[in-house]
């Protein structure tokens, strides 16, 4: 065996060291031509018996890679009150293909099948388009995968597979919305992200706020202790693996212009996407600081609707974000600027509330001349989103009761699904 290995290595030397270059004269060219002729049977059948002796060497010549059409997968949804569960579903869908096309269900279809949406179509399109795994978006998609729409996906958008989670998606008549895709063998399933849903978020808001006026919505609801606990309870089980799945995993280069923007990023919305886009355009690397729950409560009078790790995943899923600081300090210090090599600290004109603190959190970057106020592209805030639900609480209570029944059935019947 050792002799065979040595013999093979000596032959390898013909290609990898100086031997081949010594042969690469007229004689070398003749040998190469002879090998090709023998291996292709050029000499009237003589080549076939001898070809195997040369195949090991010819196999080292790199083969021309065949061009294949990218696998395109499709996933749809309402994507109302966008959260990390939506983002994780689309992340999983992208792993099943090369390009991810996302259908955003129309307002009319949501009303007919689930109840009134909280966010407009424009806002939902901004959120979906802002996710790092999404390649293309189809607005006003139908809730049901009809035969006509399925053929449109296959022919117009070159979709290979239609994706949905392992939780059932039923139409008002009780039938499966993806039945046709399953019948033609073009359906693939991913694992549902447990611990959060739009229904759950609406419930948290309704249990947390009582006033309809936007100016008063910061006041906490006077509820029973058990209800207050329930309103702040998250079923999310954060793991390091999940954060790694969402992270870019790349550090800035030493000469990169690092831009820093901080905030609560509660109820991640279209305004967040747009301000993050604006901040990213000012440098090479966007570092986002996310304040912890207690800091927000101390300064604004109530805890955020979404907990720290939930908000972290929502920010990490945004295509404009390169890295986050989980539980960032409220004040931007000189040490922090040095540690992360921050070139510019920015803040938007639209804020989530007035800080109760007397100390300017941006005093240091201002004194260093590296602070900049940027105009917020949208006026939407987490408070204004919550206000929409509180203003129409009866409709959302009815919607939640309907959805909660189906979610309870899922958790009662759920089984372990590998993957994710």
C-alpha positions in Angstrom: 0.0 0.0 0.0 2.8 2.4 0.9 4.6 1.7 -2.4 1.4 2.3 -4.3 1.0 5.7 -2.5 4.5 6.7 -3.3 4.1 5.6 -6.9 0.9 7.7 -7.1 2.7 10.7 -5.6 5.5 10.4 -8.1 3.0 10.5 -10.9 1.4 13.5 -9.3 4.7 15.2 -9.7 4.3 15.1 -13.4 1.4 17.6 -13.0 2.3 19.5 -9.9 6.1 20.0 -10.0 8.8 20.6 -12.6 8.5 17.3 -14.5 5.5 18.4 -16.5 7.2 21.7 -17.4 10.2 19.7 -18.7 8.0 17.7 -20.9 6.0 20.7 -22.1 7.9 20.9 -25.4 7.1 19.3 -28.7 7.3 15.9 -27.0 4.9 16.9 -24.3 2.4 18.1 -26.8 2.6 14.8 -28.7 2.1 12.8 -25.5 -0.9 14.9 -24.6 -2.4 14.5 -28.0 -1.8 10.7 -27.9 -3.5 10.4 -24.5 -6.6 12.3 -25.8 -6.8 10.2 -29.0 -6.5 6.9 -27.1 -9.0 7.9 -24.4 -11.6 8.9 -27.0 -11.1 5.9 -29.2 -9.7 7.9 -32.1 -7.6 5.0 -33.5 -10.5 2.9 -34.6 -11.3 1.1 -31.3 -7.7 0.9 -30.0 -8.3 3.6 -27.5 -10.9 1.9 -25.3 -8.7 -0.8 -23.8 -5.9 1.7 -23.0 -8.1 4.6 -21.9 -8.6 3.4 -18.2 -4.8 3.7 -17.6 -5.0 7.4 -18.4 -8.3 8.2 -16.8 -6.9 8.9 -13.3 -4.7 11.7 -14.7 -7.4 13.1 -17.0 -9.8 13.2 -14.1 -7.6 15.9 -12.6 -8.5 18.3 -15.4 -11.3 20.5 -14.0 -14.6 19.9 -15.6 -16.7 22.7 -17.1 -19.5 23.4 -14.6 -22.9 23.0 -16.0 -25.2 26.0 -15.8 -28.3 25.3 -13.9 -31.3 27.5 -13.4 -31.6 28.7 -9.7 -34.3 26.9 -7.7 -37.0 29.5 -6.9 -39.3 29.0 -3.9 -42.5 30.8 -3.0 -43.9 31.6 0.4 -46.9 33.9 1.2 -48.4 35.4 4.3 -50.2 38.4 5.8 -47.0 39.6 7.6 -49.1 41.8 9.8 -47.3 43.0 12.9 -44.0 41.6 11.5 -42.1 39.7 14.1 -39.1 37.3 14.3 -41.4 34.3 13.7 -42.2 35.7 10.2 -38.5 36.3 9.6 -37.5 32.8 10.7 -40.1 31.3 8.4 -38.7 33.1 5.4 -35.1 32.2 6.5 -36.1 28.6 6.5 -37.8 28.9 3.1 -34.7 30.5 1.6 -32.7 27.4 2.6 -35.0 25.2 0.4 -34.0 27.1 -2.7 -31.7 29.7 -4.3 -34.2 32.5 -4.6 -37.1 33.4 -2.4 -40.2 35.0 -3.8 -42.7 36.2 -1.2 -46.4 36.9 -1.7 -48.0 39.5 0.6 -51.7 38.9 1.0 -54.0 41.8 0.1 -56.0 43.7 2.7 -59.3 42.5 1.3 -58.2 38.8 1.6 -57.0 39.3 5.2 -60.3 40.9 6.2 -62.3 38.0 4.6 -60.2 35.3 6.2 -58.8 36.6 9.5 -60.1 40.1 10.3 -58.8 43.6 9.9 -55.1 44.0 9.4 -53.1 46.4 11.6 -50.6 47.5 9.0 -51.3 48.8 5.5 -50.2 47.0 2.4 -47.4 49.6 1.8 -46.1 49.0 5.4 -46.2 45.3 5.1 -44.3 45.4 1.7 -41.6 47.6 3.3 -41.2 45.1 6.1 -41.0 42.0 3.9 -38.7 43.7 1.3 -36.4 44.8 4.2 -35.7 41.2 5.2 -32.2 39.9 4.3 -33.5 36.5 2.9 -36.1 38.0 0.5 -35.3 38.3 -3.2 -38.6 39.3 -4.8 -42.0 40.4 -3.5 -45.5 39.9 -5.0 -48.0 42.4 -3.7 -51.7 41.6 -3.2 -51.3 37.8 -3.3 -54.4 35.7 -2.7 -54.9 33.9 0.6 -55.7 30.7 -1.1 -53.4 29.0 -3.6 -55.9 28.6 -6.4 -55.2 26.6 -9.6 -55.0 29.8 -11.6 -52.6 31.5 -9.2 -50.5 28.4 -8.9 -50.1 28.2 -12.6 -49.1 31.9 -12.6 -46.4 31.1 -10.0 -45.1 28.2 -12.1 -45.1 29.9 -15.5 -44.7 33.6 -14.8 -42.4 33.5 -11.7 -40.7 30.2 -12.5 -41.5 28.9 -9.0 -40.4 25.4 -8.3 -41.9 24.9 -4.8 -44.5 26.5 -2.6 -43.6 26.7 1.1 -45.6 26.8 4.3 -45.2 26.0 8.0 -46.2 22.8 9.7 -49.2 24.6 11.3 -52.5 24.2 9.3 -53.7 27.1 7.2 -57.4 26.6 6.7 -59.9 28.6 4.6 -63.3 29.7 6.1 -64.9 26.5 4.8 -62.3 24.4 6.6 -60.3 23.3 3.5 -56.5 23.4 3.3 -55.3 26.6 1.5 -52.3 24.6 0.0 -54.2 21.5 -1.0 -53.6 22.0 -4.8 -49.8 22.5 -4.3 -49.6 19.3 -2.3 -51.5 17.3 -5.0 -49.0 18.3 -7.8 -46.0 17.5 -5.6 -44.7 21.1 -5.5 -45.2 21.7 -1.8 -42.5 21.8 1.0 -43.0 22.3 4.7 -40.9 24.2 7.3 -41.1 24.2 11.0 -43.2 26.9 12.7 -41.4 29.3 15.0 -43.1 28.8 18.4 -43.4 31.4 21.1 -44.8 34.3 19.1 -47.6 35.1 16.7 -49.5 38.2 15.6 -52.4 37.1 17.7 -50.1 36.9 20.7 -48.8 40.4 20.1 -52.3 41.9 19.7 -53.2 40.3 23.0 -50.2 41.8 24.7 -51.1 45.3 23.4 -54.8 45.0 24.5 -53.7 43.9 27.9 -51.1 46.7 28.3 -52.8 49.8 27.0 -56.3 51.2 27.8 -56.4 54.7 26.3 -57.4 55.4 22.7 -55.6 58.8 22.5 -52.1 58.5 21.2 -51.0 61.2 23.8 -52.2 59.0 26.6 -51.3 55.5 25.4 -48.0 55.5 27.4 -50.1 55.1 30.5 -50.2 51.5 31.9 -53.5 49.6 32.1 -54.9 49.1 35.5 -55.3 45.4 35.4 -55.2 42.5 37.8 -51.7 41.2 38.7 -52.3 37.9 36.9 -53.4 39.8 33.7 -50.4 42.1 34.0 -48.1 39.1 34.3 -49.8 37.5 31.3 -49.5 40.7 29.2 -45.7 40.7 29.7 -45.2 36.9 29.4 -43.2 35.7 26.4 -43.1 32.1 25.3 -40.0 32.7 23.3 -37.0 30.5 24.3 -33.9 32.3 23.0 -30.9 30.2 22.0 -27.4 31.2 20.8 -28.1 29.1 17.7 -31.1 31.2 16.7 -29.2 34.4 17.1 -26.3 33.0 15.0 -28.8 32.0 12.3 -30.0 35.6 12.0 -26.6 37.2 12.3 -24.3 38.1 9.4 -21.4 36.8 11.3 -19.0 39.4 9.9 -16.9 42.1 11.6 -16.1 45.4 9.9 -12.7 45.9 8.3 -10.3 48.1 10.3 -10.8 51.0 7.8 -14.6 50.7 7.6 -16.8 53.6 8.4 -18.9 52.3 11.3 -22.3 54.0 11.9 -24.1 53.5 15.2 -27.8 53.9 15.8 -29.6 52.9 19.0 -33.2 52.5 20.1 -35.9 50.2 21.5 -37.2 48.9 18.1 -40.4 47.7 19.7 -43.1 46.3 17.5 -40.7 46.4 14.5 -42.3 48.4 11.8 -41.8 50.1 8.4 -40.4 53.3 10.1 -37.6 51.2 11.6 -36.7 49.7 8.2 -36.5 53.1 6.6 -34.4 54.7 9.4 -32.0 51.8 9.3 -31.7 52.1 5.6 -30.9 55.8 5.9 -28.3 55.1 8.6 -26.6 52.3 6.6 -26.2 54.6 3.6 -24.0 56.9 5.7 -21.2 54.3 6.1 -19.9 50.8 5.4 -21.1 49.0 8.5 -24.2 49.6 10.6 -24.0 48.8 14.3 -27.4 48.9 16.1 -27.8 49.3 19.8 -30.9 47.8 21.4 -31.9 49.0 24.8 -32.9 46.4 27.4 -36.4 46.2 28.9 -35.7 47.7 32.2 -33.9 50.8 30.7 -37.0 51.4 28.5 -39.4 51.1 31.5 -37.3 53.4 33.7 -37.4 56.2 31.1 -40.8 55.7 29.4 -43.0 54.4 32.2 -43.8 50.9 30.7 -42.0 47.9 29.4 -41.8 47.4 25.7 -44.4 45.0 24.1 -41.6 42.8 22.7 -38.9 41.6 24.9 -35.2 42.3 24.4 -34.3 39.1 22.5 -37.4 39.3 20.4 -36.5 42.8 19.4 -32.9 41.7 18.8 -34.0 39.1 16.2 -36.3 41.5 14.4 -33.4 44.0 14.0 -30.9 41.3 13.0 -33.3 40.1 10.3 -33.2 43.5 8.5 -30.9 43.5 5.5 -29.5 47.0 6.3 -28.1 45.9 9.7 -24.6 44.4 10.1 -24.4 43.9 13.8 -26.2 44.6 17.1 -25.4 45.3 20.7 -27.9 43.4 22.9 -28.8 45.6 25.8 -26.7 48.6 24.8 -25.9 51.3 27.3 -28.2 54.3 27.3 -25.3 56.7 27.1 -22.8 56.5 24.3 -19.4 56.7 26.0 -15.9 57.4 24.7 -14.9 53.8 25.6 -17.8 52.4 23.6 -16.9 54.5 20.6 -13.3 53.3 20.8 -14.2 49.6 21.3 -16.4 49.4 18.3 -14.4 51.9 16.2 -17.5 54.0 15.6 -17.1 56.8 13.1 -20.6 58.3 13.3 -23.5 58.2 15.8 -26.9 59.0 14.3 -30.4 59.5 15.7 -33.7 60.0 13.9 -36.1 62.9 14.2 -39.0 60.6 15.1 -38.6 59.0 18.6 -40.6 56.5 20.6 -41.1 58.8 23.5 -39.4 61.5 25.6 -36.6 60.2 27.9 -37.1 60.9 31.6 -33.4 61.1 32.1 -31.7 64.6 32.4 -28.4 63.5 31.0 -28.0 63.7 27.2 -27.1 60.2 26.0 -25.3 61.6 23.0 -23.2 64.2 24.8 -19.8 62.5 24.1 -20.3 61.9 20.4 -21.5 65.5 20.1 -18.4 66.8 21.8 -16.3 64.7 19.4 -18.1 66.1 16.3 -19.3 62.6 15.2 -23.1 63.0 15.9 -25.7 63.5 13.3 -29.5 63.9 13.3 -31.1 62.3 10.3 -34.6 62.9 9.1 -36.8 59.9 9.8 -38.4 58.8 6.5 -41.7 57.8 8.1 -43.6 59.2 11.1 -44.9 55.8 12.3 -43.9 54.7 15.8 -44.5 51.7 18.0 -47.0 53.8 19.9 -48.9 54.7 16.8 -49.1 51.0 15.8 -50.4 50.1 19.2 -53.0 52.9 19.0 -54.5 51.4 15.9 -55.3 48.3 17.8 -56.6 50.0 20.9 -58.8 52.3 18.8 -60.4 49.2 17.2 -60.1 46.9 20.2 -63.5 45.1 19.8 -62.7 44.0 16.2 -59.2 42.8 17.3 -60.6 41.0 20.3 -63.0 39.1 18.1 -60.2 38.3 15.6 -58.0 37.1 18.4 -60.6 34.8 19.9 -61.0 33.2 16.4 -57.3 32.8 15.9 -56.5 31.7 19.4 -58.7 28.6 19.0 -56.7 27.4 16.0 -53.4 28.1 17.8 -54.5 26.2 20.9 -55.3 23.2 18.7 -51.8 23.4 17.1 -50.1 23.4 20.5 -52.3 20.6 21.7 -51.6 18.3 18.7 -48.0 19.5 17.9 -45.2 17.0 17.5 -41.4 17.4 17.3 -40.3 18.3 13.8 -36.6 18.1 13.0 -34.9 20.8 11.1 -35.2 24.6 11.6 
